[in-house]
Amino acid sequence: MIKKNPTSVDLGNDTAICKGETIALDASTSNASYLWQDNSTDSTFNVTKQGRYWVQVTVNKCSATDTILISEEDCEILLRMPNVFTPNGDGINDLFTPIVSKGIVSMHTIIYNRWGERLFETNIPRVGWSAKSVSDGVYFWTIYYTDIKGLNNKLSGYVTVLKS
């Protein structure tokens, strides 16, 4: 009679980590011993860089092994907006648009005048406000955005419009 191996281990699906972050692999099983690819013997293993990781779990002389591939991604999140733009039609710096936008999944931008009146609103990540209907001056903006980690954020500031 063949006995089925009662031991199993599942490290999960292959996944990615952001540069500089750590993910904990957990193979915890009751009354087990562990052997990881680096010969460590804890029930968990902290991964800080990409690679192929495996663990062998043994319970009562029965063993099971699982492997996971961890890749590394650049998850840097940056959003910088200009504080001045010159919508004068010369083809240079004519639109209010991000200077740097990295790791941003979606954006909702609202631009206000100094009295708090809403002048412009868009869900387009590059914004592209031309300031056609306003005069030179200082305008205020708020951007609600979602980053690649799924976190919702808010960024506010001001921009000076110089048409001449």
KEBA-549842 format. One record per residue (C-alpha): x, y negated, z negated; residue number from 0; residue in three letters. Coordinates in nm, 2 decimals, always signed. Example, Ala and Ser with C-alpha at 12.3 -4.5 7.8 and 13.67 -1.06 7.14 Angstrom:
KEBA-549842
+1.23, +0.45, -0.78, 0, ala .
+1.37, +0.11, -0.71, 1, ser .
//
This chain:
KEBA-549842
+0.00, +0.00, +0.00, 0, met .
+0.14, -0.35, +0.10, 1, ile .
+0.09, -0.62, -0.16, 2, lys .
+0.02, -0.97, -0.04, 3, lys .
+0.28, -1.23, -0.15, 4, asn .
+0.10, -1.44, -0.41, 5, pro .
+0.35, -1.72, -0.38, 6, thr .
+0.30, -2.01, -0.14, 7, ser .
+0.44, -2.36, -0.10, 8, val .
+0.32, -2.65, +0.11, 9, asp .
+0.54, -2.97, +0.14, 10, leu .
+0.28, -3.13, +0.37, 11, gly .
+0.29, -3.24, +0.73, 12, asn .
+0.60, -3.40, +0.88, 13, asp .
+0.60, -3.77, +0.79, 14, thr .
+0.79, -4.09, +0.80, 15, ala .
+0.94, -4.32, +0.53, 16, ile .
+1.03, -4.68, +0.55, 17, cys .
+1.40, -4.77, +0.53, 18, lys .
+1.49, -4.82, +0.17, 19, gly .
+1.19, -4.63, +0.03, 20, glu .
+1.17, -4.29, -0.14, 21, thr .
+0.92, -4.01, -0.10, 22, ile .
+0.89, -3.73, -0.36, 23, ala .
+0.85, -3.38, -0.23, 24, leu .
+0.66, -3.16, -0.48, 25, asp .
+0.67, -2.78, -0.48, 26, ala .
+0.54, -2.73, -0.83, 27, ser .
+0.41, -2.38, -0.89, 28, thr .
+0.34, -2.21, -1.23, 29, ser .
+0.63, -1.99, -1.35, 30, asn .
+0.84, -2.05, -1.04, 31, ala .
+1.20, -2.11, -0.96, 32, ser .
+1.31, -2.35, -0.68, 33, tyr .
+1.59, -2.38, -0.44, 34, leu .
+1.62, -2.68, -0.21, 35, trp .
+1.84, -2.73, +0.10, 36, gln .
+2.10, -2.90, -0.12, 37, asp .
+2.10, -2.62, -0.38, 38, asn .
+1.91, -2.83, -0.64, 39, ser .
+1.66, -2.64, -0.85, 40, thr .
+1.40, -2.89, -0.97, 41, asp .
+1.04, -2.85, -0.87, 42, ser .
+1.05, -3.19, -0.69, 43, thr .
+1.30, -3.35, -0.45, 44, phe .
+1.33, -3.72, -0.38, 45, asn .
+1.40, -3.81, -0.02, 46, val .
+1.56, -4.14, +0.07, 47, thr .
+1.66, -4.08, +0.43, 48, lys .
+1.55, -3.90, +0.74, 49, gln .
+1.62, -3.53, +0.78, 50, gly .
+1.49, -3.18, +0.76, 51, arg .
+1.41, -3.07, +0.41, 52, tyr .
+1.32, -2.72, +0.28, 53, trp .
+1.24, -2.55, -0.04, 54, val .
+1.22, -2.18, -0.14, 55, gln .
+0.98, -2.11, -0.43, 56, val .
+1.01, -1.78, -0.61, 57, thr .
+0.76, -1.63, -0.86, 58, val .
+0.81, -1.27, -0.99, 59, asn .
+1.06, -1.19, -0.72, 60, lys .
+0.82, -1.30, -0.44, 61, cys .
+0.94, -1.60, -0.24, 62, ser .
+0.79, -1.85, +0.00, 63, ala .
+0.96, -2.13, +0.20, 64, thr .
+0.84, -2.45, +0.36, 65, asp .
+1.01, -2.71, +0.57, 66, thr .
+0.93, -3.07, +0.64, 67, ile .
+1.08, -3.32, +0.88, 68, leu .
+1.11, -3.67, +0.75, 69, ile .
+1.18, -3.95, +1.00, 70, ser .
+1.27, -4.31, +0.91, 71, glu .
+1.09, -4.62, +1.03, 72, glu .
+1.17, -4.99, +1.01, 73, asp .
+0.87, -5.12, +0.81, 74, cys .
+0.99, -5.47, +0.76, 75, glu .
+0.70, -5.72, +0.74, 76, ile .
+0.76, -6.08, +0.84, 77, leu .
+0.53, -6.36, +0.94, 78, leu .
+0.67, -6.71, +0.99, 79, arg .
+0.48, -7.00, +1.13, 80, met .
+0.62, -7.33, +1.26, 81, pro .
+0.57, -7.65, +1.06, 82, asn .
+0.57, -7.87, +1.38, 83, val .
+0.47, -7.82, +1.74, 84, phe .
+0.44, -8.05, +2.04, 85, thr .
+0.14, -7.98, +2.26, 86, pro .
+0.23, -8.24, +2.52, 87, asn .
+0.21, -8.02, +2.83, 88, gly .
+0.58, -7.99, +2.90, 89, asp .
+0.58, -7.61, +2.87, 90, gly .
+0.80, -7.62, +2.56, 91, ile .
+0.65, -7.56, +2.21, 92, asn .
+0.30, -7.64, +2.34, 93, asp .
+0.11, -7.38, +2.13, 94, leu .
+0.09, -7.31, +1.76, 95, phe .
+0.20, -6.95, +1.75, 96, thr .
+0.42, -6.73, +1.51, 97, pro .
+0.79, -6.79, +1.51, 98, ile .
+0.84, -6.44, +1.38, 99, val .
+0.57, -6.16, +1.36, 100, ser .
+0.70, -5.82, +1.26, 101, lys .
+0.49, -5.54, +1.11, 102, gly .
+0.16, -5.73, +1.15, 103, ile .
-0.13, -5.52, +1.26, 104, val .
-0.40, -5.78, +1.27, 105, ser .
-0.44, -6.15, +1.19, 106, met .
-0.73, -6.39, +1.13, 107, his .
-0.62, -6.75, +1.16, 108, thr .
-0.81, -7.06, +1.06, 109, ile .
-0.69, -7.42, +1.11, 110, ile .
-0.84, -7.71, +0.91, 111, tyr .
-0.81, -8.09, +0.92, 112, asn .
-0.71, -8.29, +0.62, 113, arg .
-1.08, -8.30, +0.51, 114, trp .
-1.11, -7.92, +0.51, 115, gly .
-1.32, -7.91, +0.83, 116, glu .
-1.26, -7.59, +1.03, 117, arg .
-1.12, -7.69, +1.37, 118, leu .
-1.00, -7.35, +1.51, 119, phe .
-1.04, -6.98, +1.44, 120, glu .
-0.91, -6.67, +1.61, 121, thr .
-0.84, -6.30, +1.55, 122, asn .
-0.56, -6.30, +1.82, 123, ile .
-0.23, -6.23, +1.65, 124, pro .
-0.03, -6.47, +1.87, 125, arg .
-0.28, -6.75, +1.76, 126, val .
-0.22, -6.98, +2.06, 127, gly .
-0.38, -7.30, +1.92, 128, trp .
-0.33, -7.58, +2.17, 129, ser .
-0.45, -7.87, +1.95, 130, ala .
-0.62, -8.02, +2.26, 131, lys .
-0.91, -8.18, +2.07, 132, ser .
-0.70, -8.33, +1.78, 133, val .
-0.47, -8.63, +1.74, 134, ser .
-0.12, -8.64, +1.60, 135, asp .
-0.12, -8.55, +1.23, 136, gly .
-0.09, -8.28, +0.97, 137, val .
-0.32, -7.98, +0.99, 138, tyr .
-0.36, -7.69, +0.75, 139, phe .
-0.38, -7.32, +0.83, 140, trp .
-0.46, -7.00, +0.65, 141, thr .
-0.39, -6.66, +0.80, 142, ile .
-0.54, -6.34, +0.66, 143, tyr .
-0.34, -6.04, +0.79, 144, tyr .
-0.30, -5.66, +0.76, 145, thr .
+0.04, -5.52, +0.77, 146, asp .
+0.17, -5.18, +0.89, 147, ile .
+0.14, -5.04, +0.54, 148, lys .
-0.24, -5.12, +0.54, 149, gly .
-0.21, -5.40, +0.29, 150, leu .
-0.42, -5.71, +0.32, 151, asn .
-0.23, -6.04, +0.27, 152, asn .
-0.29, -6.42, +0.29, 153, lys .
-0.05, -6.68, +0.41, 154, leu .
-0.12, -7.06, +0.41, 155, ser .
+0.07, -7.36, +0.52, 156, gly .
+0.06, -7.68, +0.72, 157, tyr .
+0.17, -7.78, +1.07, 158, val .
+0.24, -8.13, +1.21, 159, thr .
+0.11, -8.19, +1.56, 160, val .
+0.32, -8.43, +1.77, 161, leu .
+0.17, -8.49, +2.12, 162, lys .
+0.39, -8.79, +2.22, 163, ser .
//
